[in-house]
Amino acid sequence: MKKRECKNAGIELSSLGTGCWAFGGGEYWGDQNQKDASDVVHASVDLSINYFDTAEAYNEGRSESSLGEAMKGIPRDRMVIGTKVSPSNCYRDTLIEHCEASLKRLQTDYIDIYMVHWPVHPHSIRHFTKESRIIENTPTMDEALESLRLLKQQGKIRHFGVSNFSTNRLNKLSQEEIAVNELPYNLLCRAVEYDTLPHCAENGIGVIGYMALLQGILADIYPTFADIPVWQRRTRHFNSKNTKECRHGEEGAEEVTGAALNEIRRISRESGLPMADLAIKWILENPAITCTLVGSRNVGELESNVKSVSKPLSRDIKDELDRVTLPVMKKLGNHFDYYESAENDRTL
């Protein structure tokens, strides 16, 4: 497992990271057996994966608690733990309290990378709380940074970063302090290529990619759009009129998305590589990506994901995948909040 450096922080992450959102079980992903979660974490370390990603918002803290249980018996220096604080909890003292709560759930003395989960502004915060006192008197990113610096000074966190921050948001920060920016990136979600990925590379900010398989859609487990569960059909790729759970209100990009999926399936057949392998390999061909996350519900899934990075993608296949997915990138534009309309993009 190759490692890539986050230049500002001077730390190396495995090119493949273990995403822990499903850990602890919840409404979105369903139940998750703790033994399976623990086995995945231990097998990840055995397979030279060192980065593990969670958040206080994942399953109401149960993801962090589950990862904390799963970490038992593993030397702490073999793991790089990243977790996130919700933007609604970014008041100075509140952030510190929430970091300490995350430390307790994770059963660790320090967090390697502590991230602000989404930009700190009212529209973003509405997705984390309905409390009017917070929405009408939101915390500020300056408050968050003050607390993050203090936590780093105290040794409770080693580095801090952000998640879902566009170039516009990054430009408002002292970027040499930012270790990472966690961003959605896959064959059908390429908006960060417009300017955010190049900007991070130029400023030494590591990039942790999430949604590598677009929540299963790029794993070729859904033959048609109708087979995709409604929770995974809420992105701007799909017409909001056809899925009541959608909140973006747009017509979507179903025609170009369907065409791209058919072309990816064709390339998969012709190359003899499973669609999920193609998707993961393609991401890692981009040198601006430090680490891409994959969620594995059991060791079998983990081993399959790790196998995909054993050999690089050929240049010809990479170029072909670029070509067939470019129409989706153009249709969706420079907006990587895939759950909101372009007009209401929370990352801007």
C-alpha positions as CSV (number, residue, x, y, z in Angstrom):
1,M,0.0,0.0,0.0
2,K,1.7,3.2,-1.2
3,K,1.6,6.3,1.0
4,R,1.2,9.9,0.0
5,E,2.3,13.0,1.9
6,C,0.1,15.8,3.2
7,K,2.8,18.5,2.7
8,N,1.6,21.1,5.1
9,A,1.4,18.5,7.9
10,G,4.4,16.3,6.9
11,I,2.3,13.2,7.5
12,E,1.8,10.3,5.1
13,L,-1.5,8.6,4.5
14,S,-2.1,5.3,2.8
15,S,-3.5,5.8,-0.7
16,L,-6.5,3.8,0.3
17,G,-8.3,4.8,3.6
18,T,-11.0,3.0,5.6
19,G,-14.2,5.0,5.8
20,C,-16.0,4.3,9.0
21,W,-19.4,6.0,8.4
22,A,-21.3,2.7,8.7
23,F,-19.7,1.8,11.9
24,G,-22.1,1.7,14.9
25,G,-25.1,1.2,12.6
26,G,-27.8,3.8,11.8
27,E,-30.7,4.8,9.5
28,Y,-28.5,5.5,6.5
29,W,-26.5,2.3,6.2
30,G,-28.5,0.0,8.4
31,D,-27.0,-2.3,11.1
32,Q,-23.3,-2.9,11.4
33,N,-22.0,-5.8,13.4
34,Q,-19.2,-4.7,15.8
35,K,-17.2,-7.8,15.2
36,D,-17.2,-7.1,11.5
37,A,-16.1,-3.5,12.1
38,S,-13.3,-4.6,14.4
39,D,-12.2,-7.3,11.9
40,V,-12.1,-4.6,9.1
41,V,-10.0,-2.3,11.2
42,H,-7.5,-5.0,12.2
43,A,-7.3,-6.3,8.6
44,S,-6.9,-2.8,7.3
45,V,-3.8,-2.3,9.5
46,D,-2.5,-5.7,8.4
47,L,-2.9,-4.6,4.8
48,S,-0.9,-1.4,5.4
49,I,-3.9,1.0,5.5
50,N,-3.1,3.6,8.1
51,Y,-5.9,6.2,7.7
52,F,-9.3,5.8,9.3
53,D,-12.1,8.4,8.8
54,T,-15.1,9.1,11.0
55,A,-17.1,12.1,12.4
56,E,-19.1,13.0,15.4
57,A,-22.2,13.3,13.1
58,Y,-21.9,9.7,11.8
59,N,-24.6,7.7,13.5
60,E,-24.9,10.2,16.3
61,G,-21.4,9.4,17.6
62,R,-21.7,5.6,17.3
63,S,-19.2,5.5,14.5
64,E,-16.5,7.0,16.7
65,S,-17.4,4.7,19.5
66,S,-17.3,1.7,17.3
67,L,-13.9,2.7,15.9
68,G,-12.7,3.2,19.4
69,E,-13.6,-0.4,20.2
70,A,-12.1,-1.7,17.0
71,M,-8.8,0.0,17.7
72,K,-8.1,-2.1,20.8
73,G,-5.0,-4.2,20.4
74,I,-3.5,-2.1,17.6
75,P,-0.4,0.0,18.3
76,R,-1.7,3.6,18.2
77,D,1.2,4.8,16.0
78,R,0.1,2.5,13.2
79,M,-3.1,4.4,12.8
80,V,-3.9,7.9,11.6
81,I,-7.4,8.8,12.9
82,G,-9.4,11.6,11.3
83,T,-12.7,12.8,12.7
84,K,-14.8,15.9,12.2
85,V,-16.7,18.5,14.2
86,S,-20.0,19.7,12.9
87,P,-20.2,23.4,11.8
88,S,-23.0,24.0,14.3
89,N,-20.5,23.1,17.1
90,C,-17.8,25.5,16.1
91,Y,-18.2,28.1,18.9
92,R,-14.9,28.4,20.7
93,D,-15.8,26.5,23.9
94,T,-18.3,24.2,22.3
95,L,-15.7,22.9,19.8
96,I,-13.3,22.1,22.5
97,E,-16.0,20.2,24.4
98,H,-17.0,18.3,21.3
99,C,-13.3,17.4,20.6
100,E,-13.0,16.0,24.1
101,A,-16.2,14.0,23.6
102,S,-14.8,12.5,20.4
103,L,-11.6,11.6,22.2
104,K,-13.6,9.8,24.8
105,R,-15.6,7.9,22.3
106,L,-12.5,7.0,20.3
107,Q,-10.7,5.9,23.6
108,T,-7.6,7.7,22.5
109,D,-5.4,10.6,23.9
110,Y,-5.1,12.4,20.6
111,I,-6.8,12.8,17.2
112,D,-4.4,12.9,14.3
113,I,-6.5,15.1,12.0
114,Y,-9.5,17.0,13.3
115,M,-11.6,18.6,10.6
116,V,-14.5,21.1,10.3
117,H,-17.1,19.0,8.6
118,W,-18.6,21.7,6.3
119,P,-18.1,25.4,5.9
120,V,-19.4,27.5,8.9
121,H,-22.4,29.5,7.7
122,P,-26.1,29.4,8.3
123,H,-27.2,27.4,5.3
124,S,-24.6,24.7,6.0
125,I,-25.5,24.7,9.8
126,R,-29.2,24.1,9.0
127,H,-28.3,20.6,8.0
128,F,-26.9,19.8,11.4
129,T,-29.3,21.6,13.8
130,K,-32.8,23.1,13.8
131,E,-32.0,25.3,16.9
132,S,-32.8,28.9,15.9
133,R,-30.4,30.3,18.6
134,I,-27.5,28.7,16.6
135,I,-28.8,29.4,13.1
136,E,-29.5,33.1,14.0
137,N,-26.2,33.5,15.8
138,T,-23.8,31.2,14.0
139,P,-20.3,30.5,15.1
140,T,-17.5,31.7,12.9
141,M,-14.5,30.0,11.3
142,D,-12.3,32.4,13.2
143,E,-13.7,31.0,16.4
144,A,-13.1,27.4,15.2
145,L,-9.5,28.1,14.2
146,E,-8.8,29.7,17.6
147,S,-10.0,26.5,19.3
148,L,-8.2,24.2,16.8
149,R,-4.9,26.0,17.5
150,L,-5.4,25.6,21.2
151,L,-6.2,21.9,20.9
152,K,-3.1,21.4,18.8
153,Q,-1.0,23.3,21.4
154,Q,-2.4,21.0,24.1
155,G,-1.6,17.9,22.1
156,K,-5.2,16.8,21.9
157,I,-5.0,17.0,18.1
158,R,-1.9,16.7,16.0
159,H,-3.2,18.5,12.9
160,F,-6.4,20.2,11.7
161,G,-8.2,20.5,8.4
162,V,-11.4,21.0,6.7
163,S,-14.0,19.1,4.7
164,N,-16.1,20.3,1.7
165,F,-14.3,23.7,1.4
166,S,-14.1,25.3,-2.0
167,T,-11.3,27.4,-3.2
168,N,-13.3,30.5,-2.2
169,R,-13.5,29.2,1.4
170,L,-9.9,28.1,1.5
171,N,-8.7,31.6,0.4
172,K,-10.2,33.0,3.6
173,L,-7.9,30.9,5.8
174,S,-4.2,30.7,6.6
175,Q,-3.7,27.8,4.3
176,E,-0.3,26.7,5.5
177,E,-2.1,25.6,8.7
178,I,-4.6,23.3,6.9
179,A,-3.4,19.7,6.7
180,V,-6.2,18.3,4.6
181,N,-9.4,19.1,2.7
182,E,-11.8,16.1,2.5
183,L,-13.7,16.2,-0.8
184,P,-16.1,14.1,-2.9
185,Y,-14.3,12.6,-5.9
186,N,-15.1,9.8,-8.3
187,L,-15.8,9.1,-11.9
188,L,-19.2,10.8,-11.8
189,C,-18.3,13.5,-9.3
190,R,-15.4,15.5,-10.8
191,A,-16.3,19.1,-10.0
192,V,-13.3,19.5,-7.7
193,E,-11.1,19.2,-10.8
194,Y,-12.2,22.7,-12.0
195,D,-10.2,24.6,-9.4
196,T,-10.3,23.1,-5.9
197,L,-8.0,20.1,-6.5
198,P,-5.3,22.2,-8.2
199,H,-5.6,24.9,-5.5
200,C,-5.0,22.3,-2.8
201,A,-2.0,20.9,-4.6
202,E,-0.5,24.3,-5.1
203,N,-0.9,25.1,-1.4
204,G,0.3,21.9,0.2
205,I,-3.1,20.8,1.4
206,G,-3.6,17.0,1.3
207,V,-6.9,15.8,-0.2
208,I,-8.9,12.9,1.2
209,G,-11.4,11.8,-1.3
210,Y,-14.8,10.4,-0.3
211,M,-17.6,8.7,-2.2
212,A,-15.1,6.7,-4.3
213,L,-17.9,4.3,-5.5
214,L,-20.7,6.9,-5.3
215,Q,-22.3,4.9,-2.5
216,G,-22.3,1.7,-4.5
217,I,-23.5,3.1,-7.8
218,L,-19.9,2.7,-9.3
219,A,-19.7,-0.8,-7.9
220,D,-22.1,-2.0,-10.5
221,I,-24.6,-3.5,-8.0
222,Y,-27.6,-1.6,-9.3
223,P,-28.7,-2.6,-12.8
224,T,-31.0,0.4,-13.3
225,F,-31.7,3.7,-11.6
226,A,-34.9,2.2,-10.1
227,D,-32.7,-0.4,-8.3
228,I,-30.7,2.3,-6.5
229,P,-32.0,2.9,-2.9
230,V,-33.6,6.3,-2.5
231,W,-31.0,7.5,0.0
232,Q,-28.3,6.9,-2.7
233,R,-30.5,8.6,-5.3
234,R,-30.5,12.1,-3.8
235,T,-27.6,13.6,-5.7
236,R,-27.8,16.1,-8.5
237,H,-27.3,13.2,-10.9
238,F,-30.9,12.3,-10.5
239,N,-34.1,14.2,-11.2
240,S,-35.6,15.5,-8.0
241,K,-39.1,14.9,-9.2
242,N,-38.5,11.2,-9.2
243,T,-37.1,10.9,-5.7
244,K,-39.0,12.7,-2.9
245,E,-35.9,12.4,-0.7
246,C,-34.0,14.8,-3.1
247,R,-33.8,18.3,-1.9
248,H,-31.8,19.9,-4.7
249,G,-34.9,20.7,-6.8
250,E,-33.1,20.3,-10.1
251,E,-33.9,18.2,-13.2
252,G,-30.7,16.2,-12.6
253,A,-28.4,14.7,-15.2
254,E,-29.9,11.3,-15.7
255,E,-29.3,11.0,-19.4
256,V,-25.5,11.7,-19.3
257,T,-25.1,9.8,-16.0
258,G,-26.8,6.7,-17.5
259,A,-24.7,7.0,-20.7
260,A,-21.5,7.3,-18.6
261,L,-22.4,4.2,-16.5
262,N,-23.0,2.2,-19.7
263,E,-19.7,3.2,-21.1
264,I,-17.9,2.4,-17.8
265,R,-19.5,-1.0,-17.9
266,R,-18.3,-1.5,-21.4
267,I,-14.7,-0.6,-20.4
268,S,-15.0,-3.0,-17.5
269,R,-16.0,-5.9,-19.8
270,E,-13.4,-5.1,-22.4
271,S,-10.6,-4.7,-19.8
272,G,-11.6,-7.6,-17.6
273,L,-11.5,-5.3,-14.6
274,P,-14.5,-5.1,-12.2
275,M,-16.2,-1.7,-12.3
276,A,-15.3,-1.0,-8.7
277,D,-11.6,-1.7,-9.4
278,L,-11.7,0.7,-12.4
279,A,-13.3,3.4,-10.2
280,I,-10.8,3.2,-7.4
281,K,-7.8,2.9,-9.8
282,W,-8.9,5.9,-11.7
283,I,-9.1,8.1,-8.6
284,L,-5.6,7.1,-7.6
285,E,-4.2,8.0,-11.0
286,N,-4.7,11.7,-9.9
287,P,-1.6,12.8,-8.0
288,A,-3.6,15.6,-6.3
289,I,-5.5,12.9,-4.3
290,T,-3.6,11.9,-1.1
291,C,-6.0,9.2,0.0
292,T,-9.3,7.9,-1.1
293,L,-11.8,6.4,1.3
294,V,-13.6,3.1,0.8
295,G,-16.2,1.7,3.1
296,S,-16.0,-2.0,3.8
297,R,-18.7,-3.8,5.7
298,N,-16.6,-6.9,6.2
299,V,-13.1,-8.2,5.5
300,G,-14.1,-9.7,2.2
301,E,-15.2,-6.3,0.9
302,L,-12.0,-4.8,2.3
303,E,-9.7,-7.3,0.6
304,S,-11.5,-6.8,-2.7
305,N,-11.0,-3.0,-2.4
306,V,-7.3,-3.4,-1.5
307,K,-6.8,-5.7,-4.5
308,S,-7.9,-3.0,-6.8
309,V,-4.8,-0.8,-6.0
310,S,-2.2,-3.6,-6.5
311,K,-1.6,-2.5,-10.1
312,P,-2.0,1.0,-11.7
313,L,-4.5,1.8,-14.4
314,S,-3.1,1.9,-17.9
315,R,-2.9,5.3,-19.6
316,D,-5.3,4.3,-22.3
317,I,-8.0,3.2,-20.0
318,K,-7.5,6.3,-17.8
319,D,-8.0,8.5,-20.8
320,E,-11.0,6.6,-22.0
321,L,-12.7,6.9,-18.5
322,D,-11.9,10.6,-18.6
323,R,-13.6,10.9,-21.9
324,V,-16.8,9.0,-21.2
325,T,-17.4,10.8,-17.9
326,L,-16.6,14.3,-19.0
327,P,-20.2,15.0,-20.1
328,V,-21.4,14.4,-16.5
329,M,-18.7,16.8,-15.2
330,K,-19.8,19.5,-17.7
331,K,-23.5,19.0,-17.0
332,L,-23.1,19.3,-13.2
333,G,-20.6,22.2,-13.4
334,N,-18.2,23.5,-10.8
335,H,-20.4,22.6,-7.8
336,F,-19.4,19.7,-5.5
337,D,-22.2,19.9,-3.1
338,Y,-24.1,17.1,-4.8
339,Y,-27.1,17.2,-2.5
340,E,-28.0,20.8,-2.9
341,S,-28.8,22.9,-6.0
342,A,-26.0,24.8,-7.7
343,E,-27.7,27.9,-6.4
344,N,-27.6,26.6,-2.8
345,D,-24.2,25.0,-2.9
346,R,-22.9,24.9,0.7
347,T,-19.3,24.7,-0.3
348,L,-19.1,28.2,-1.9
